[in-house]
Each structure stands twice: as C-alpha cells, then as structure tokens.
C-alpha cells in the first residue's frame, strides 16, 4: 500500500499533518503512533510464536504415533 510513497510524498504528508494538528500536538501523535505500532508488532510476534509452538507439538504427537 505504501510502497509507492517516496520522499516527496512523506514531506507532503508531514506538512498536511502539521497544518491539521499544529506543531505542539504532532509529537504526541507520533509517540502514540509509535506505541501502537510497537504493540501491534509484539502481538504479531506472540501470535506467530503461539502458532509455531502448536505446530511443533503436533509434529511431536505425529512422530510418537508412528
């Protein structure tokens, strides 16, 4: 989705955000976005490890039953 946004596009988005939210509110919004992204990545990692653990357990059960 964001593969085609280059440096000029990012500058334009930053300018629009600066006009809409103002310079005082922008750092707070950036911090909140960073925390949300960090939490999303952590949840994704946890979910992936849960699925991997389940697959490993299933492989062990299959090996035991052979």
PDB file of N, CA, C and O in Angstrom:
ATOM      1  N   UNK A   1       0.823  -1.184   0.000  1.00  0.00           N
ATOM      2  CA  UNK A   1       0.000   0.000   0.000  1.00  0.00           C
ATOM      3  C   UNK A   1       0.872   1.256   0.000  1.00  0.00           C
ATOM      4  O   UNK A   1       0.596   2.194  -0.747  1.00  0.00           O
ATOM      5  N   UNK A   2       1.927   1.286   0.832  1.00  0.00           N
ATOM      6  CA  UNK A   2       2.769   2.465   0.928  1.00  0.00           C
ATOM      7  C   UNK A   2       4.072   2.331   0.145  1.00  0.00           C
ATOM      8  O   UNK A   2       4.977   3.144   0.331  1.00  0.00           O
ATOM      9  N   UNK A   3       4.193   1.322  -0.730  1.00  0.00           N
ATOM     10  CA  UNK A   3       5.429   1.115  -1.454  1.00  0.00           C
ATOM     11  C   UNK A   3       5.735   2.255  -2.414  1.00  0.00           C
ATOM     12  O   UNK A   3       6.906   2.538  -2.670  1.00  0.00           O
ATOM     13  N   UNK A   4       4.724   2.911  -2.946  1.00  0.00           N
ATOM     14  CA  UNK A   4       4.930   3.937  -3.962  1.00  0.00           C
ATOM     15  C   UNK A   4       5.103   5.333  -3.394  1.00  0.00           C
ATOM     16  O   UNK A   4       5.283   6.283  -4.157  1.00  0.00           O
ATOM     17  N   UNK A   5       5.054   5.487  -2.077  1.00  0.00           N
ATOM     18  CA  UNK A   5       5.241   6.810  -1.474  1.00  0.00           C
ATOM     19  C   UNK A   5       6.737   7.040  -1.329  1.00  0.00           C
ATOM     20  O   UNK A   5       7.428   6.297  -0.632  1.00  0.00           O
ATOM     21  N   UNK A   6       7.222   8.067  -1.988  1.00  0.00           N
ATOM     22  CA  UNK A   6       8.632   8.409  -1.906  1.00  0.00           C
ATOM     23  C   UNK A   6       8.865   9.516  -0.895  1.00  0.00           C
ATOM     24  O   UNK A   6       7.981   9.863  -0.112  1.00  0.00           O
ATOM     25  N   UNK A   7      10.061  10.058  -0.927  1.00  0.00           N
ATOM     26  CA  UNK A   7      10.419  11.137  -0.007  1.00  0.00           C
ATOM     27  C   UNK A   7       9.520  12.366  -0.180  1.00  0.00           C
ATOM     28  O   UNK A   7       9.072  12.929   0.819  1.00  0.00           O
ATOM     29  N   UNK A   8       9.241  12.800  -1.412  1.00  0.00           N
ATOM     30  CA  UNK A   8       8.342  13.961  -1.565  1.00  0.00           C
ATOM     31  C   UNK A   8       6.945  13.708  -0.996  1.00  0.00           C
ATOM     32  O   UNK A   8       6.323  14.613  -0.440  1.00  0.00           O
ATOM     33  N   UNK A   9       6.457  12.480  -1.135  1.00  0.00           N
ATOM     34  CA  UNK A   9       5.156  12.140  -0.583  1.00  0.00           C
ATOM     35  C   UNK A   9       5.145  12.201   0.933  1.00  0.00           C
ATOM     36  O   UNK A   9       4.176  12.661   1.537  1.00  0.00           O
ATOM     37  N   UNK A  10       6.226  11.735   1.548  1.00  0.00           N
ATOM     38  CA  UNK A  10       6.323  11.792   3.012  1.00  0.00           C
ATOM     39  C   UNK A  10       6.380  13.235   3.508  1.00  0.00           C
ATOM     40  O   UNK A  10       5.773  13.572   4.526  1.00  0.00           O
ATOM     41  N   UNK A  11       7.112  14.087   2.785  1.00  0.00           N
ATOM     42  CA  UNK A  11       7.175  15.501   3.155  1.00  0.00           C
ATOM     43  C   UNK A  11       5.790  16.141   3.061  1.00  0.00           C
ATOM     44  O   UNK A  11       5.398  16.914   3.935  1.00  0.00           O
ATOM     45  N   UNK A  12       5.060  15.819   2.009  1.00  0.00           N
ATOM     46  CA  UNK A  12       3.709  16.355   1.835  1.00  0.00           C
ATOM     47  C   UNK A  12       2.791  15.909   2.971  1.00  0.00           C
ATOM     48  O   UNK A  12       2.027  16.714   3.504  1.00  0.00           O
ATOM     49  N   UNK A  13       2.861  14.635   3.341  1.00  0.00           N
ATOM     50  CA  UNK A  13       2.051  14.117   4.453  1.00  0.00           C
ATOM     51  C   UNK A  13       2.414  14.827   5.752  1.00  0.00           C
ATOM     52  O   UNK A  13       1.528  15.175   6.533  1.00  0.00           O
ATOM     53  N   UNK A  14       3.700  15.046   5.991  1.00  0.00           N
ATOM     54  CA  UNK A  14       4.139  15.737   7.205  1.00  0.00           C
ATOM     55  C   UNK A  14       3.623  17.171   7.237  1.00  0.00           C
ATOM     56  O   UNK A  14       3.176  17.647   8.281  1.00  0.00           O
ATOM     57  N   UNK A  15       3.680  17.859   6.107  1.00  0.00           N
ATOM     58  CA  UNK A  15       3.188  19.240   6.040  1.00  0.00           C
ATOM     59  C   UNK A  15       1.686  19.284   6.301  1.00  0.00           C
ATOM     60  O   UNK A  15       1.211  20.147   7.039  1.00  0.00           O
ATOM     61  N   UNK A  16       0.940  18.368   5.706  1.00  0.00           N
ATOM     62  CA  UNK A  16      -0.516  18.328   5.923  1.00  0.00           C
ATOM     63  C   UNK A  16      -0.821  18.048   7.396  1.00  0.00           C
ATOM     64  O   UNK A  16      -1.691  18.691   7.983  1.00  0.00           O
ATOM     65  N   UNK A  17      -0.105  17.088   7.994  1.00  0.00           N
ATOM     66  CA  UNK A  17      -0.315  16.785   9.410  1.00  0.00           C
ATOM     67  C   UNK A  17       0.029  17.985  10.278  1.00  0.00           C
ATOM     68  O   UNK A  17      -0.658  18.254  11.264  1.00  0.00           O
ATOM     69  N   UNK A  18       1.082  18.706   9.924  1.00  0.00           N
ATOM     70  CA  UNK A  18       1.484  19.891  10.681  1.00  0.00           C
ATOM     71  C   UNK A  18       0.408  20.966  10.619  1.00  0.00           C
ATOM     72  O   UNK A  18       0.123  21.621  11.622  1.00  0.00           O
ATOM     73  N   UNK A  19      -0.191  21.148   9.446  1.00  0.00           N
ATOM     74  CA  UNK A  19      -1.257  22.147   9.292  1.00  0.00           C
ATOM     75  C   UNK A  19      -2.507  21.728  10.066  1.00  0.00           C
ATOM     76  O   UNK A  19      -3.146  22.555  10.716  1.00  0.00           O
ATOM     77  N   UNK A  20      -2.851  20.441   9.996  1.00  0.00           N
ATOM     78  CA  UNK A  20      -4.078  19.971  10.645  1.00  0.00           C
ATOM     79  C   UNK A  20      -3.948  19.961  12.168  1.00  0.00           C
ATOM     80  O   UNK A  20      -4.832  20.452  12.870  1.00  0.00           O
ATOM     81  N   UNK A  21      -2.844  19.400  12.681  1.00  0.00           N
ATOM     82  CA  UNK A  21      -2.723  19.188  14.121  1.00  0.00           C
ATOM     83  C   UNK A  21      -1.911  20.258  14.842  1.00  0.00           C
ATOM     84  O   UNK A  21      -2.045  20.417  16.055  1.00  0.00           O
ATOM     85  N   UNK A  22      -1.092  20.979  14.132  1.00  0.00           N
ATOM     86  CA  UNK A  22      -0.277  22.007  14.762  1.00  0.00           C
ATOM     87  C   UNK A  22       1.024  21.429  15.300  1.00  0.00           C
ATOM     88  O   UNK A  22       1.129  20.224  15.528  1.00  0.00           O
ATOM     89  N   UNK A  23       2.011  22.289  15.501  1.00  0.00           N
ATOM     90  CA  UNK A  23       3.329  21.811  15.919  1.00  0.00           C
ATOM     91  C   UNK A  23       3.379  21.250  17.345  1.00  0.00           C
ATOM     92  O   UNK A  23       4.238  20.421  17.647  1.00  0.00           O
ATOM     93  N   UNK A  24       2.489  21.681  18.206  1.00  0.00           N
ATOM     94  CA  UNK A  24       2.521  21.198  19.594  1.00  0.00           C
ATOM     95  C   UNK A  24       1.918  19.803  19.724  1.00  0.00           C
ATOM     96  O   UNK A  24       2.347  19.021  20.572  1.00  0.00           O
ATOM     97  N   UNK A  25       0.947  19.490  18.906  1.00  0.00           N
ATOM     98  CA  UNK A  25       0.242  18.210  19.004  1.00  0.00           C
ATOM     99  C   UNK A  25       0.960  17.100  18.233  1.00  0.00           C
ATOM    100  O   UNK A  25       0.775  15.925  18.547  1.00  0.00           O
ATOM    101  N   UNK A  26       1.771  17.444  17.233  1.00  0.00           N
ATOM    102  CA  UNK A  26       2.412  16.466  16.355  1.00  0.00           C
ATOM    103  C   UNK A  26       3.305  15.464  17.100  1.00  0.00           C
ATOM    104  O   UNK A  26       3.221  14.270  16.813  1.00  0.00           O
ATOM    105  N   UNK A  27       4.160  15.895  18.046  1.00  0.00           N
ATOM    106  CA  UNK A  27       4.976  14.900  18.763  1.00  0.00           C
ATOM    107  C   UNK A  27       4.140  13.891  19.556  1.00  0.00           C
ATOM    108  O   UNK A  27       4.493  12.715  19.640  1.00  0.00           O
ATOM    109  N   UNK A  28       3.046  14.353  20.130  1.00  0.00           N
ATOM    110  CA  UNK A  28       2.170  13.440  20.875  1.00  0.00           C
ATOM    111  C   UNK A  28       1.558  12.398  19.943  1.00  0.00           C
ATOM    112  O   UNK A  28       1.462  11.222  20.294  1.00  0.00           O
ATOM    113  N   UNK A  29       1.146  12.833  18.764  1.00  0.00           N
ATOM    114  CA  UNK A  29       0.554  11.915  17.795  1.00  0.00           C
ATOM    115  C   UNK A  29       1.592  10.914  17.312  1.00  0.00           C
ATOM    116  O   UNK A  29       1.294   9.729  17.163  1.00  0.00           O
ATOM    117  N   UNK A  30       2.817  11.389  17.066  1.00  0.00           N
ATOM    118  CA  UNK A  30       3.898  10.490  16.654  1.00  0.00           C
ATOM    119  C   UNK A  30       4.216   9.453  17.715  1.00  0.00           C
ATOM    120  O   UNK A  30       4.437   8.283  17.404  1.00  0.00           O
ATOM    121  N   UNK A  31       4.238   9.887  18.971  1.00  0.00           N
ATOM    122  CA  UNK A  31       4.512   8.966  20.078  1.00  0.00           C
ATOM    123  C   UNK A  31       3.412   7.908  20.186  1.00  0.00           C
ATOM    124  O   UNK A  31       3.700   6.724  20.364  1.00  0.00           O
ATOM    125  N   UNK A  32       2.170   8.332  20.079  1.00  0.00           N
ATOM    126  CA  UNK A  32       1.045   7.393  20.151  1.00  0.00           C
ATOM    127  C   UNK A  32       1.090   6.406  18.988  1.00  0.00           C
ATOM    128  O   UNK A  32       0.829   5.216  19.168  1.00  0.00           O
ATOM    129  N   UNK A  33       1.422   6.900  17.796  1.00  0.00           N
ATOM    130  CA  UNK A  33       1.513   6.015  16.634  1.00  0.00           C
ATOM    131  C   UNK A  33       2.639   5.004  16.816  1.00  0.00           C
ATOM    132  O   UNK A  33       2.483   3.833  16.473  1.00  0.00           O
ATOM    133  N   UNK A  34       3.769   5.449  17.352  1.00  0.00           N
ATOM    134  CA  UNK A  34       4.899   4.544  17.605  1.00  0.00           C
ATOM    135  C   UNK A  34       4.545   3.466  18.625  1.00  0.00           C
ATOM    136  O   UNK A  34       4.883   2.297  18.438  1.00  0.00           O
ATOM    137  N   UNK A  35       3.871   3.852  19.693  1.00  0.00           N
ATOM    138  CA  UNK A  35       3.461   2.886  20.709  1.00  0.00           C
ATOM    139  C   UNK A  35       2.463   1.875  20.133  1.00  0.00           C
ATOM    140  O   UNK A  35       2.533   0.685  20.439  1.00  0.00           O
ATOM    141  N   UNK A  36       1.549   2.349  19.310  1.00  0.00           N
ATOM    142  CA  UNK A  36       0.571   1.458  18.688  1.00  0.00           C
ATOM    143  C   UNK A  36       1.256   0.471  17.754  1.00  0.00           C
ATOM    144  O   UNK A  36       0.935  -0.717  17.760  1.00  0.00           O
ATOM    145  N   UNK A  37       2.192   0.953  16.957  1.00  0.00           N
ATOM    146  CA  UNK A  37       2.920   0.084  16.040  1.00  0.00           C
ATOM    147  C   UNK A  37       3.748  -0.947  16.800  1.00  0.00           C
ATOM    148  O   UNK A  37       3.800  -2.114  16.411  1.00  0.00           O
ATOM    149  N   UNK A  38       4.395  -0.520  17.880  1.00  0.00           N
ATOM    150  CA  UNK A  38       5.193  -1.425  18.706  1.00  0.00           C
ATOM    151  C   UNK A  38       4.311  -2.520  19.312  1.00  0.00           C
ATOM    152  O   UNK A  38       4.697  -3.689  19.319  1.00  0.00           O
ATOM    153  N   UNK A  39       3.144  -2.154  19.815  1.00  0.00           N
ATOM    154  CA  UNK A  39       2.214  -3.126  20.399  1.00  0.00           C
ATOM    155  C   UNK A  39       1.697  -4.096  19.331  1.00  0.00           C
ATOM    156  O   UNK A  39       1.550  -5.290  19.595  1.00  0.00           O
ATOM    157  N   UNK A  40       1.424  -3.586  18.133  1.00  0.00           N
ATOM    158  CA  UNK A  40       0.966  -4.438  17.039  1.00  0.00           C
ATOM    159  C   UNK A  40       2.038  -5.461  16.667  1.00  0.00           C
ATOM    160  O   UNK A  40       1.740  -6.640  16.476  1.00  0.00           O
ATOM    161  N   UNK A  41       3.285  -5.002  16.564  1.00  0.00           N
ATOM    162  CA  UNK A  41       4.386  -5.920  16.230  1.00  0.00           C
ATOM    163  C   UNK A  41       4.559  -6.978  17.312  1.00  0.00           C
ATOM    164  O   UNK A  41       4.795  -8.147  17.008  1.00  0.00           O
ATOM    165  N   UNK A  42       4.442  -6.567  18.584  1.00  0.00           N
ATOM    166  CA  UNK A  42       4.577  -7.520  19.689  1.00  0.00           C
ATOM    167  C   UNK A  42       3.465  -8.565  19.632  1.00  0.00           C
ATOM    168  O   UNK A  42       3.718  -9.756  19.815  1.00  0.00           O
ATOM    169  N   UNK A  43       2.242  -8.122  19.381  1.00  0.00           N
ATOM    170  CA  UNK A  43       1.119  -9.055  19.285  1.00  0.00           C
ATOM    171  C   UNK A  43       1.293 -10.016  18.117  1.00  0.00           C
ATOM    172  O   UNK A  43       0.989 -11.203  18.233  1.00  0.00           O
ATOM    173  N   UNK A  44       1.781  -9.505  16.999  1.00  0.00           N
ATOM    174  CA  UNK A  44       2.022 -10.351  15.832  1.00  0.00           C
ATOM    175  C   UNK A  44       3.081 -11.392  16.143  1.00  0.00           C
ATOM    176  O   UNK A  44       2.928 -12.562  15.795  1.00  0.00           O
ATOM    177  N   UNK A  45       4.154 -10.970  16.798  1.00  0.00           N
ATOM    178  CA  UNK A  45       5.226 -11.900  17.184  1.00  0.00           C
ATOM    179  C   UNK A  45       4.702 -12.975  18.132  1.00  0.00           C
ATOM    180  O   UNK A  45       5.022 -14.154  17.976  1.00  0.00           O
ATOM    181  N   UNK A  46       3.897 -12.570  19.112  1.00  0.00           N
ATOM    182  CA  UNK A  46       3.331 -13.530  20.067  1.00  0.00           C
ATOM    183  C   UNK A  46       2.421 -14.533  19.365  1.00  0.00           C
ATOM    184  O   UNK A  46       2.480 -15.731  19.640  1.00  0.00           O
ATOM    185  N   UNK A  47       1.589 -14.045  18.469  1.00  0.00           N
ATOM    186  CA  UNK A  47       0.674 -14.920  17.736  1.00  0.00           C
ATOM    187  C   UNK A  47       1.453 -15.904  16.871  1.00  0.00           C
ATOM    188  O   UNK A  47       1.119 -17.087  16.814  1.00  0.00           O
ATOM    189  N   UNK A  48       2.483 -15.415  16.202  1.00  0.00           N
ATOM    190  CA  UNK A  48       3.310 -16.284  15.357  1.00  0.00           C
ATOM    191  C   UNK A  48       3.999 -17.348  16.192  1.00  0.00           C
ATOM    192  O   UNK A  48       4.052 -18.511  15.790  1.00  0.00           O
ATOM    193  N   UNK A  49       4.524 -16.972  17.343  1.00  0.00           N
ATOM    194  CA  UNK A  49       5.199 -17.968  18.181  1.00  0.00           C
ATOM    195  C   UNK A  49       4.198 -18.982  18.736  1.00  0.00           C
ATOM    196  O   UNK A  49       4.539 -20.156  18.887  1.00  0.00           O
ATOM    197  N   UNK A  50       2.979 -18.556  19.041  1.00  0.00           N
ATOM    198  CA  UNK A  50       1.949 -19.493  19.507  1.00  0.00           C
ATOM    199  C   UNK A  50       1.631 -20.529  18.430  1.00  0.00           C
ATOM    200  O   UNK A  50       1.527 -21.721  18.719  1.00  0.00           O
ATOM    201  N   UNK A  51       1.479 -20.074  17.203  1.00  0.00           N
ATOM    202  CA  UNK A  51       1.168 -20.988  16.101  1.00  0.00           C
ATOM    203  C   UNK A  51       2.340 -21.935  15.869  1.00  0.00           C
ATOM    204  O   UNK A  51       2.137 -23.127  15.641  1.00  0.00           O
ATOM    205  N   UNK A  52       3.560 -21.415  15.925  1.00  0.00           N
ATOM    206  CA  UNK A  52       4.747 -22.254  15.747  1.00  0.00           C
ATOM    207  C   UNK A  52       4.834 -23.315  16.846  1.00  0.00           C
ATOM    208  O   UNK A  52       5.158 -24.470  16.570  1.00  0.00           O
ATOM    209  N   UNK A  53       4.547 -22.927  18.081  1.00  0.00           N
ATOM    210  CA  UNK A  53       4.554 -23.886  19.189  1.00  0.00           C
ATOM    211  C   UNK A  53       3.515 -24.987  18.978  1.00  0.00           C
ATOM    212  O   UNK A  53       3.786 -26.164  19.218  1.00  0.00           O
ATOM    213  N   UNK A  54       2.333 -24.594  18.530  1.00  0.00           N
ATOM    214  CA  UNK A  54       1.284 -25.580  18.274  1.00  0.00           C
ATOM    215  C   UNK A  54       1.702 -26.556  17.174  1.00  0.00           C
ATOM    216  O   UNK A  54       1.464 -27.758  17.283  1.00  0.00           O
ATOM    217  N   UNK A  55       2.316 -26.042  16.126  1.00  0.00           N
ATOM    218  CA  UNK A  55       2.786 -26.904  15.042  1.00  0.00           C
ATOM    219  C   UNK A  55       3.871 -27.865  15.525  1.00  0.00           C
ATOM    220  O   UNK A  55       3.884 -29.034  15.140  1.00  0.00           O
ATOM    221  N   UNK A  56       4.771 -27.378  16.358  1.00  0.00           N
ATOM    222  CA  UNK A  56       5.823 -28.242  16.904  1.00  0.00           C
ATOM    223  C   UNK A  56       5.228 -29.363  17.757  1.00  0.00           C
ATOM    224  O   UNK A  56       5.665 -30.511  17.685  1.00  0.00           O
ATOM    225  N   UNK A  57       4.223 -29.010  18.567  1.00  0.00           N
ATOM    226  CA  UNK A  57       3.558 -30.025  19.385  1.00  0.00           C
ATOM    227  C   UNK A  57       2.863 -31.060  18.507  1.00  0.00           C
ATOM    228  O   UNK A  57       2.913 -32.256  18.792  1.00  0.00           O
ATOM    229  N   UNK A  58       2.216 -30.601  17.444  1.00  0.00           N
ATOM    230  CA  UNK A  58       1.530 -31.527  16.541  1.00  0.00           C
ATOM    231  C   UNK A  58       2.532 -32.458  15.862  1.00  0.00           C
ATOM    232  O   UNK A  58       2.251 -33.645  15.694  1.00  0.00           O
ATOM    233  N   UNK A  59       3.690 -31.941  15.473  1.00  0.00           N
ATOM    234  CA  UNK A  59       4.726 -32.784  14.857  1.00  0.00           C
ATOM    235  C   UNK A  59       5.220 -33.835  15.826  1.00  0.00           C
ATOM    236  O   UNK A  59       5.452 -34.980  15.437  1.00  0.00           O
ATOM    237  N   UNK A  60       5.386 -33.458  17.093  1.00  0.00           N
ATOM    238  CA  UNK A  60       5.843 -34.404  18.112  1.00  0.00           C
ATOM    239  C   UNK A  60       4.820 -35.524  18.307  1.00  0.00           C
ATOM    240  O   UNK A  60       5.181 -36.694  18.434  1.00  0.00           O
ATOM    241  N   UNK A  61       3.550 -35.151  18.327  1.00  0.00           N
ATOM    242  CA  UNK A  61       2.486 -36.164  18.503  1.00  0.00           C
ATOM    243  C   UNK A  61       2.475 -37.120  17.317  1.00  0.00           C
ATOM    244  O   UNK A  61       2.319 -38.328  17.488  1.00  0.00           O
ATOM    245  N   UNK A  62       2.640 -36.581  16.128  1.00  0.00           N
ATOM    246  CA  UNK A  62       2.660 -37.432  14.918  1.00  0.00           C
ATOM    247  C   UNK A  62       3.853 -38.376  14.966  1.00  0.00           C
ATOM    248  O   UNK A  62       3.723 -39.547  14.610  1.00  0.00           O
ATOM    249  N   UNK A  63       5.012 -37.890  15.398  1.00  0.00           N
ATOM    250  CA  UNK A  63       6.206 -38.729  15.494  1.00  0.00           C
ATOM    251  C   UNK A  63       5.997 -39.848  16.508  1.00  0.00           C
ATOM    252  O   UNK A  63       6.421 -40.981  16.279  1.00  0.00           O
ATOM    253  N   UNK A  64       5.346 -39.535  17.628  1.00  0.00           N
ATOM    254  CA  UNK A  64       5.122 -40.526  18.675  1.00  0.00           C
ATOM    255  C   UNK A  64       4.165 -41.615  18.206  1.00  0.00           C
ATOM    256  O   UNK A  64       4.300 -42.769  18.615  1.00  0.00           O
ATOM    257  N   UNK A  65       3.214 -41.275  17.369  1.00  0.00           N
ATOM    258  CA  UNK A  65       2.215 -42.240  16.922  1.00  0.00           C
ATOM    259  C   UNK A  65       2.676 -43.118  15.764  1.00  0.00           C
ATOM    260  O   UNK A  65       1.962 -44.044  15.379  1.00  0.00           O
ATOM    261  N   UNK A  66       3.846 -42.850  15.206  1.00  0.00           N
ATOM    262  CA  UNK A  66       4.341 -43.679  14.082  1.00  0.00           C
ATOM    263  C   UNK A  66       4.975 -44.925  14.574  1.00  0.00           C
ATOM    264  O   UNK A  66       5.445 -45.736  13.776  1.00  0.00           O
TER     265      UNK A  66
END
